[in-house]
Amino acid sequence: MMFKTLNNGVEMPMLGYGVYQTPPEDTERCVAEALEVGYRLIDTAQAYGNEAGVGAAVAKSGIPRDEVFITSKVWVSNMNYERAKASIDESLRALGTDYLDLMLLHQIMGDYPGAWRALEEAYHAGKIRAIGVSNCYPERLVDLCTLAEVQPAVNQIETHPLRPEHEAHANMDDLGVAHEAWAPFAEGRNGIFQNPVLAAVGERYGKTPAQVVLRALLQQGVIVIPKSTHRDRMEQNFDVFDFELTDEDMAQVATLEDPSFPRIFDHFDVSTIKWLLGDLVRQQQLGGATLY
Ligand SMILES: NC(=O)c1ccc[n+]([C@@H]2O[C@H](COP(=O)([O-])OP(=O)(O)OC[C@H]3O[C@@H](n4cnc5c(N)ncnc54)[C@H](OP(=O)(O)O)[C@@H]3O)[C@@H](O)[C@H]2O)c1
């Protein structure tokens, strides 16, 4: 396993297992299998509705809690100080643990500075070992890093060979924030698992396109959290530590970059933002949140 030392000294595995779109009823089985395969970083979120399945699998695995790195994320409907604070405790309860290794703000919208203060407070109280953000692009990241008391340790954004996010990566490097990729396979879009360039690179090492994608991201210093509900794919995605891509291989992978590839969730698109804000607006109408 490769590890990233976060800006507060916490060690984070660089390859983990994501459970977005894993149905709650399948999550315990999937995470139990992932732990058996060897994954020690599990990425969930309040919005996925499957924190309880993650917690149950970790508890029943017999693996000491301090050997598993658990990430969750505060959802948009909890994006102010009071609601974020309460939701951190709800996540801990659902996960059946008294601390999280990493808690992220899932989307940077609404009263996210207020929510950030709640994360800082939980961090100081020892409920969270590291705090960070997700879907935070350079302008807002520099704003947060300049004003926050506790610096974000991680920023999880959509990153894959079609959109490697080099500029965002350089900005994170400057700010000392670790880059974590969501959807490292672009959720299978554009035929990535059959891509002939990736297949040709992989053939030299007896590896699949999926393994080449993960290895290339890892070699760029990016943390990856591929998702699969299939054990054979969990194993395949974990088996990326016995080969190394050359500069020439990396240049081949880089040819996949395609700025015309539409982001899966485009945070520069107004309709996406309105859709994501819907949960917060509904919460406000119920009297549970204030906007700013
Ligand atoms: N912060 C955010 O806003 C955000 C957004 C999206 C995702 N995430 C996180 O990032 C994680 C990964 O992203 P993702 O789940 O969206 O997409 P992904 O990991 O890029 O792709 C998952 C898809 O690829 C398939 N797959 C996985 N390994 C494969 C392999 N070796 N060969 C062929 N197919 C394979 C999976 O199918 P099967 O399951 O059927 O095997 C699934 O359809 C999520 O689970 C979540 O934890 C975060």
The ligand as a Tripos MOL2 file, in Angstrom:
@<TRIPOS>MOLECULE
LIG
   48    52     1     0     0
SMALL
NO_CHARGES

@<TRIPOS>ATOM
      1 N1        -17.3110   13.5280   -3.6670 N.am      1 LIG1
      2 C1        -18.1670   13.3000   -4.6380 C.2       1 LIG1
      3 O1        -18.9580   14.1770   -5.0250 O.2       1 LIG1
      4 C2        -18.1850   11.9520   -5.2790 C.ar      1 LIG1
      5 C3        -18.8960   11.7450   -6.4660 C.ar      1 LIG1
      6 C4        -18.8710   10.4670   -7.0300 C.ar      1 LIG1
      7 C5        -18.1220    9.4570   -6.4420 C.ar      1 LIG1
      8 N2        -17.4540    9.6780   -5.2640 N.ar      1 LIG1
      9 C6        -16.6610    8.6160   -4.5860 C.3       1 LIG1
     10 O2        -15.7440    8.0570   -5.5250 O.3       1 LIG1
     11 C7        -15.9710    6.6340   -5.6140 C.3       1 LIG1
     12 C8        -15.6450    6.1360   -7.0070 C.3       1 LIG1
     13 O3        -16.3910    6.8100   -7.9900 O.3       1 LIG1
     14 P1        -17.6260    6.1600   -8.7690 P.3       1 LIG1
     15 O4        -18.1650    5.0450   -7.9770 O.co2     1 LIG1
     16 O5        -18.5590    7.2610   -9.0980 O.co2     1 LIG1
     17 O6        -17.0120    5.6640  -10.1430 O.3       1 LIG1
     18 P2        -15.7600    4.7720  -10.6160 P.3       1 LIG1
     19 O7        -15.0690    4.1720   -9.4640 O.co2     1 LIG1
     20 O8        -15.0150    5.5950  -11.5930 O.co2     1 LIG1
     21 O9        -16.4810    3.6340  -11.4750 O.3       1 LIG1
     22 C9        -17.3340    2.6840  -10.9090 C.3       1 LIG1
     23 C10       -17.9010    1.8460  -12.0560 C.3       1 LIG1
     24 O10       -16.8800    1.0900  -12.6880 O.3       1 LIG1
     25 C11       -17.1840   -0.3210  -12.6240 C.3       1 LIG1
     26 N3        -15.9110   -0.9990  -12.3750 N.ar      1 LIG1
     27 C12       -15.1240   -0.8810  -11.2670 C.ar      1 LIG1
     28 N4        -13.9760   -1.5760  -11.4220 N.ar      1 LIG1
     29 C13       -14.0420   -2.1480  -12.6440 C.ar      1 LIG1
     30 C14       -13.1270   -2.9740  -13.3520 C.ar      1 LIG1
     31 N5        -11.9420   -3.3260  -12.8560 N.pl3     1 LIG1
     32 N6        -13.5040   -3.4070  -14.6020 N.ar      1 LIG1
     33 C15       -14.6920   -3.0250  -15.1210 C.ar      1 LIG1
     34 N7        -15.6000   -2.2540  -14.4850 N.ar      1 LIG1
     35 C16       -15.2640   -1.8080  -13.2490 C.ar      1 LIG1
     36 C17       -18.1790   -0.4530  -11.5110 C.3       1 LIG1
     37 O11       -19.0750   -1.5200  -11.7800 O.3       1 LIG1
     38 P3        -19.4640   -2.6330  -10.7000 P.3       1 LIG1
     39 O12       -19.7540   -1.9570   -9.3930 O.co2     1 LIG1
     40 O13       -20.6900   -3.2680  -11.3170 O.co2     1 LIG1
     41 O14       -18.2940   -3.5740  -10.6400 O.co2     1 LIG1
     42 C18       -18.9400    0.8720  -11.5850 C.3       1 LIG1
     43 O15       -19.9400    0.8150  -12.5960 O.3       1 LIG1
     44 C19       -17.4560    6.5190   -5.2400 C.3       1 LIG1
     45 O16       -17.8550    5.1930   -4.9570 O.3       1 LIG1
     46 C20       -17.5400    7.4810   -4.0790 C.3       1 LIG1
     47 O17       -17.0150    6.8910   -2.9060 O.3       1 LIG1
     48 C21       -17.4760   10.9150   -4.6820 C.ar      1 LIG1
@<TRIPOS>BOND
     1     1     2 1
     2     2     3 2
     3     2     4 1
     4     4     5 ar
     5     4    48 ar
     6     5     6 ar
     7     6     7 ar
     8     7     8 ar
     9     8     9 1
    10     8    48 ar
    11     9    10 1
    12     9    46 1
    13    10    11 1
    14    11    12 1
    15    11    44 1
    16    12    13 1
    17    13    14 1
    18    14    15 2
    19    14    16 1
    20    14    17 1
    21    17    18 1
    22    18    19 2
    23    18    20 1
    24    18    21 1
    25    21    22 1
    26    22    23 1
    27    23    24 1
    28    23    42 1
    29    24    25 1
    30    25    26 1
    31    25    36 1
    32    26    27 ar
    33    26    35 ar
    34    27    28 ar
    35    28    29 ar
    36    29    30 ar
    37    29    35 ar
    38    30    31 1
    39    30    32 ar
    40    32    33 ar
    41    33    34 ar
    42    34    35 ar
    43    36    37 1
    44    36    42 1
    45    37    38 1
    46    38    39 2
    47    38    40 1
    48    38    41 1
    49    42    43 1
    50    44    45 1
    51    44    46 1
    52    46    47 1
@<TRIPOS>SUBSTRUCTURE
     1 LIG1         1 GROUP 0 **** ****
